[in-house]
Amino acid sequence: MAILEESERGRYIILGTIDGILAILGIIVGLSSATVDAGVIIKAALGGGIALCLTNGIGSYLAESAVEYGKLSEVEAALLQDLKDTRIEKMARRNIIVDSFLHGGSSFIGSLVPILPFIFIPDGIAVYASIGLAILALVMLGLFSGRISGQGYIKSAIKMVFLGAVVVIACSALRLSP
């Protein structure tokens, strides 16, 4: 049960963190193509991070509620018994809340990764530091994913970095337009 719970929780950590890192990195790379100062980039990226936190947390709450209460209904039908206010229902509610906070919280924490360089590094190189820090975080996330999946650590890390590269390339395309 502990291994299953770790992989279930890991799923929300991975989903939230990758959303936070890549969505905010996309915002930063896109904004860096315009001549805006670091303050504007930080505010836009933080706004995106907060939005991701809330939407992922709320989305997980709604999705997990549907799934958990659907499972609970199946068990009730099999047992011919109402499980309201039982230990089983309380565990389902706890899972819904924990998963929602993990997904939303991981999204926000992930979003901070590409923002940090704009706080500590001069404007000219902050975007490159942001990309580098995001890649490093994606490598670590890939290693975590590899541990949970039981598949290769390196393979998982490469997949994560590849996703990051796709986002950077796609958002960098904004610079090509006049």
N, C-alpha and C positions, 0 to 999 in steps of 0.2 A: 504494500500500500504506500509506503514512504517513497519508493522509486516512482510510482505512478503519480503521486501528488507533486513530487519535485519536477517531473516533466510537464505536468499540467501547469504548474506555477511558472516554470521556465518558459513555456510558450508565451505567456503574457509579458514576461520580462523581455523576451526577444522581440516580440511584436511591437511593444511599446517603445523600446529603446531604438529599434531600427526606424520606426516611424519618426521619432523625435530627431534623431541624428540626420536622416536623409531629407525629411521635409524641410527642416530648418536650414540645412546645408543648401538645398535648392533655393530657398528664399535668399540666402546670403549671396550665393553665386549669381543669381538673377539680379539682385540689387547692386552688386558690385560692378555690373556692366554700365550702370548709370553713375553719374557723379553725385553721390550722396555721401554725407559724412557718417562716421562710425555710430554716432548717436541715433541716426535714423535707422541704420541697419540693426542696431541692438533693440530698438523699440519694436520694429517690425518682426524681428526674429522672436523676441519675448512674447509678443502678441500671438504669433503662430504657435509657440510652445504652450502657452496657456490654453489656446483653442484646442490643440491636440490633446492635452491632458484632459480637458473636460469632455471632448467628444469621444475619445477612446474610453474614458472611464464610464461615461453614460452609456455608450454603445455596448460595452462589455456587461454593464449591469442589466441592460435590457435583453441582450442575447443570452447571458447566463441564466437570467430569471426564467426565460422561456425554456431553455434546455433543462435546468434543474427541476423546475416544477412539472415539466413534461415527464421526466424520469419518475418524479414523486407520484404523479398520477398513475403511471404504469404499475408502480409498486402497490399503490392503494387498490387498484383494480385487481391485482393478483391476490392480495391479502383480504380483499373485501372489507377494508377498514380505512377510516379517515385518519391520516397521519398528522393532521394539524396540531401544532404545539408539542410534537414528539421530538425526541432526540434526533431522529432522522431529518425532520423538517428544519430543525435548528441548525444542523450541520449543512444542509442545503443553503440556507440563508447565509451562514458564515462563509461558505465557498463563494457565493455570489458577491458578497461584499469584499472579501479578500482579493478575488480575481479582478474586480473593478478597480480597486485601489492600486493593485500591482500594474495593471495595464495603463491606467491614467498616470500614475506616478512615474512609471518607467518612461512614458512618453515625455514627460516634463524633464526628467533628469537627462534623457538622451538629447533633448533639445538644447540643453545648456552647453553641451560639448562644443558645437561649432560656434557658439556665441562667445565663449570665454576669450579667445584671442583678441576680439574687438575691444575687450575691456582692458587688456594688459599690453597689447602690442600696437605700435603705430599703424595708422590707416594703410599705408602703402603695402605692407606685407601681411596684414591681418587676415586677408582672404586666403592667402596661401597657407598660413598657419592654421586657419580654420579647416581647410581641406586636409592638411596633414594630421591634425588632431582627430578629425572625424575618421580618417583611415585607420589610425591607431586604435580608436575606440571600436571600429568595426572588426578589426583583427581580434581584439579581446572578446567581443561579442561572438565572433565566429568560433573562438576556442571554447567559450561557454556552450555554444550550440553543439559543437562536436562532442563535448563531455556528456551532455544530456542525451544526444542521439546515439551515442556509442559508435558513431562513424568517425572518420578521420578528422583530427583537429585541424590539420593543414588544409584539407579539402573544404571544410566548413569556413575557415578564415578566408580562403580565396574567394568563395562564393559571396561572402559579405563584402569584401573589398570590390569585387566585380560590380555588385549592386551600387556601391558608392560611386564607382567610376561612371556608371551609366547615368546616374543623377547629375554628376558634375558635367559630363559631356552634354547631356540634354539641356541643362540650364545654361551652360556656356554658349550654346547655340544662339541664345538671345543677343550675345555680343556681335554676332555676324550680321544681324539686321541693321539697316541704316538708321 
